[in-house]
Structures are given as structure tokens and as C-alpha cells.
């Protein structure tokens, strides 16, 4: 099997598609290990996810797929610290 990393940088519909693809891959066990790293605009979009995108993100978070955010998260944007890690 293969180990895969999704680096999600987009903050628009492409992010929703990446979350859907990642969730389906985890559910169907397509990869031995799949991790997701959020960078740039995708980090801000995480704070406003709704609907199916939010459900996919919650599923991935619950399954330990979401690794981390790699950029400072600004205070006042829903973050309580300057660096956010989902682990």
C-alpha cells in the first residue's frame, strides 16, 4: 500500500473537493496512511466550513488524518493560540 499526503492550499471549492476525496479515500481504505496538511488560504476557510465540507473535515479529524496547520493562525479569527495543531 501507499502512504499519501494531501497539502491543501486552496480556500475555495477546490478545498471542498479535496476534503471529499480524502474522506472517501479514508472510508474506502485506499491508502495505507493518509495525512492532510493545511497551508495558506485553506486555514482561514477551515473556520467557516459548512455542510458536507464540514462533515468531511470532522470525519477526517476524528480518524486522525488531519495532521496540522503549518502557518500561524491569527488571533481574533477563532483561534486561541498563535499556532494551531490538530494533534
C-alpha positions in Angstrom: 0.0 0.0 0.0 0.9 3.6 -0.4 1.4 6.5 2.0 -0.1 9.8 0.9 0.0 13.4 2.0 -2.6 15.9 0.9 -1.3 19.5 1.0 -4.4 21.7 0.8 -3.7 25.3 0.0 -6.8 26.5 -1.8 -9.5 28.4 0.1 -12.4 27.8 -2.4 -14.4 24.9 -3.9 -11.2 23.0 -4.7 -10.7 22.6 -0.9 -14.2 21.1 -0.6 -13.3 18.6 -3.4 -10.0 17.7 -1.7 -11.8 17.1 1.6 -14.4 14.9 -0.2 -11.7 12.9 -2.0 -9.7 12.5 1.2 -12.7 11.4 3.2 -13.7 8.8 0.5 -10.1 7.5 0.4 -10.1 7.0 4.2 -13.5 5.4 4.2 -12.6 3.0 1.4 -9.0 2.4 2.8 -7.4 3.3 -0.5 -4.1 4.1 1.2 -2.1 2.6 4.0 -1.6 6.1 5.6 -3.2 9.4 4.5 -2.4 12.7 6.2 -3.6 16.2 5.4 -1.7 19.4 5.9 -3.5 22.8 5.6 -1.5 25.8 4.3 -2.3 29.4 3.4 -5.9 30.3 2.5 -7.3 26.8 3.4 -6.5 27.6 7.1 -8.9 30.6 7.1 -11.5 28.6 5.2 -11.5 25.9 7.9 -13.0 28.4 10.3 -16.1 28.8 8.0 -16.8 25.3 6.7 -20.4 24.3 6.4 -22.5 21.4 5.2 -20.8 18.4 3.6 -17.3 20.0 3.7 -17.7 20.4 7.5 -18.8 16.8 7.8 -15.9 15.6 5.7 -13.4 17.6 7.8 -14.9 16.3 11.1 -14.7 12.7 9.8 -11.1 13.2 8.8 -10.2 14.8 12.1 -11.9 12.0 14.0 -9.9 9.4 12.1 -6.6 11.1 12.8 -6.0 12.1 9.2 -5.7 15.8 9.7 -2.0 16.4 10.7 -1.6 20.1 11.2 -1.7 23.6 10.0 1.7 25.0 9.1 1.1 28.7 9.3 0.4 31.0 12.3 -3.3 31.3 12.9 -4.2 35.0 13.6 -5.8 35.7 17.0 -9.3 37.0 16.7 -10.0 34.6 13.8 -11.4 31.9 16.1 -8.0 30.7 17.3 -7.0 30.8 20.9 -3.2 30.5 20.2 -0.9 31.8 17.5 -0.1 28.3 16.3 -2.7 25.6 15.8 -2.1 21.9 15.6 -4.9 19.4 15.3 -2.9 16.7 17.1 
